């Protein structure tokens, strides 16, 4: 089998087995939903201005929820050895996990997109920016999830705890609930380290809202983050794989 065929076979296996796992459903769907509602309800904010944050959070949590859970489950069930003996190289294995997470994120992101532009009457001024935001962010956050899964453990809850220790602070510095222009100067600079910042800003470009970061910069940074997460993940997984298999 060619590498692409192997990656797709792994992705289909992951979609069939892991999409309905408890950690994925809780931390990928329910948790961000209730977190968003907790901040949105009761605030004197126009409903359509909440759309960029809603779409950004949906992509952030759904696309990064699947990949952290897969390898711990594979380690626990002792199926990781069979995959690597197929033979499947580490890049092919990780790319299969990422592909499954991207599809998961893209599918579930349709819900907030439809809510935003049909129920909340948000204006779609630049459709291409919305498409770029959804596709690039799904790939970026799915690859980020593979970084979370690098610790050699067979307990998915350990990985989910680590991932939320990273994801929650990123939400509050990414302009999801407060536009970056309304942040203090130090907050504006701090927001640049979060990939979610560039997602929300790109969606704001798509809806015609005022933005703090240019669309070209957002696209470039999402691609740069994706590549950085990919190579970091390969390096850490390569170093920890022997410990995971023992």
N, C-alpha and C positions, 0 to 999 in steps of 0.2 A: 504493500500500500504506500502511496505517496504521502509526504508529511501533511498536506492539506486534508487528505481523506482520513488520516489518522486523527487529526485534530477535530474534524467534524464528527467522527465516530465517538470520540471522548465527550464532545459537547452534547451529543444526543443522549449518551449514557447519563451524563450529569443532569440534563433536563428531566429525564425520566425518573431519576432517583431522588434528587436533592431539592427540587423546586418546592415541594410540599413539606419539607422538614421544618420542625418547630422553630429552630433558631432563625431560619431564613424568613419564615412568615412573621415572626414576632419582631425581629430587628430590621427586616427589610420593608415591611408594610405597616404593621400596627403601630410600632414605635414612632416612626416619623409622622404618621397621620395624627396621632394624639398630640405629639409635640407641636405640630403646626397649628392644630385647633386651639391648643392652650394659649398660644401667642396671638392668634388671629381673632378669636372671639372677644368681643368687648372693646376692641381698639377702634378708635375713630379714624379709620383708614379706608379709602375707597377700595371696594372689593377687587376691581381690576388691577390695582397696583400690587396686590398680593400674588398675582399670577407668576411673576419671575421666581419668587421665593418658593412657591408651591411646586413648580416644575423642577427647580434646582434641587430641592430637598428630596423629591421623589426619585430623581435620577441618582442622587448621591447615595441614598440608602438602599435602593433596590439593586443597582448595579454592583455595589460593594458588599452586598449581603451574601451572595452565593459563594464566591470564591473563598472567603475565609472558612466556610464550613466544610468544603469538599475534602481537602487533604486530611484534616483530623478524622473525619469519618472513614476515609480510605485507609488511614493508618490503623484505626480501631478494628476494622473488619478484615485487615490483612490482605486487601486487594491491591494495594499500591505496588507490592512486589510483582504481582502478575502483570500489571500495566507496564512497569519498567522492563520486564522480561519479554514483552510482546514481540520484538523490542520497540519501545517508544522512548525517544529522547526527552530530556527534561524540557527543552523549549516547546516541543510538540505537546507534552502533557499540560504545561501551563497555558499554552495557547488554546487548548481545548476547554480548559476551565474558564478562561477569559471570554471565549466565544459564547459559552452557555450563559455567563453573567451578563454579557452585552445584550443578548436576546431577551433575557429576563427583564433587564432595565428598560429596554426599548418598548417591550410589550406593556409593562405596567405604567410607563410614562405617558402612554396614550390617555390614561384616565385623567390626570391633572391637566393635560393639554385640552382635552374636550371640555372639562369643567371650566377652565379658564376662558376659552374662546366661545363657548356656547352658553354656559350658565352665568358667568361673570361678565360677559360682553367685553372682554379685552379686545383691543384692536391689534390686528396682525399687520403691521406696517412693512416688515421685511421678512417674508417667509423663508428665504434662504438662510438668514441668520438663525431662525428657529431650528431649521433642519441641521445646520452645522452645530448648534449648541447641543442638541439631543444626541447626535451621532458621536461627536467628539467627547462629550462628557460621559456617555455610556462606556466608551472604550477606556477613558481615563480612570473612572471610578472602579471599573471592573479590574483593571490592572493594579490599582491601589489595593484592592482586596487581596490580591495574591501576595502583596508585601505583608499584610496582616497575618497571613497563614504560614509564614516562614518558621515560627517557633515549632520545634519538633515535639508536638503533643498529640494525643489521640482524644482530647477532650474539647469538643467544639465550644463549650461555654467559656473556656479559657481564652480562646481566640476572639470570641465575640466581646468579651470584657476588654481586651486590649484594643480592639477596633473602635469600640465606643469611647474609650479614653482619648482616642485621636479624633474621631468624627464629631463628637459633641463640641469641643472647643472650636473646631473649624467652622461650625455652623454660625457661631456668634461673632466671628470676625469676618464673615464672608458677605455681608450685606444682604442676607436673606430676610431679616426682619427690619433692619434699619439701613437705608441707602448709604453707600460708602461716603457720599458727599456730606452726609449728616454726622459722620463719625469725627472724633478728634483727629488731629494730624497723626498722632502715633497709631491710632486705630486704622487709619487709611494706609499707612505703610505696612502695618501688620497684616492687613487683609491680602497683601500681594503674595503671601506665602501659601495661601489656600487655593487649590484648584477650583473649589466651589465658587469663589469670587468671580472667576472668569465665566463660569456658567451663568450665574445670575445676571452679570453685566451683559453677556451676549443675548440672553433672553430679553433683557430690557431694550437692547437695540432692536430686537425683533418686534417688540410691542410699541416702539416709538417713544419710550420714556427717556428722561434725561439720564445720562450715564457719566461715569467717572473715568472709565477706561475704554479706549478705542476698540472697535470690533476686530481689527487686524491683530492687535496685541492679544485679545482674548483667544482668538483662534491659534495664534502662535504658542501661547503659554499652555493651552490645553494639550497641544501636540507635544510640547517639550515635557510637560509633566508625565504624559503617557509613556514616552520613551524612557524617562528617568525611572519611573516605577517599574517598567519592564526589566531594565538592566539590574536594578537593585534587587528585584525579585529573583531573577536568575542567579545572581551572585549568592544571595542568602540561602535560597533553596539548594543550590549546589553544595554549599558548605554544610548545611544541616541535614541533607538527605540521608547520609549514612547513619546519623543518630536517630532519625525517624524510623529507619528500617530495622533497628536493633531492638 
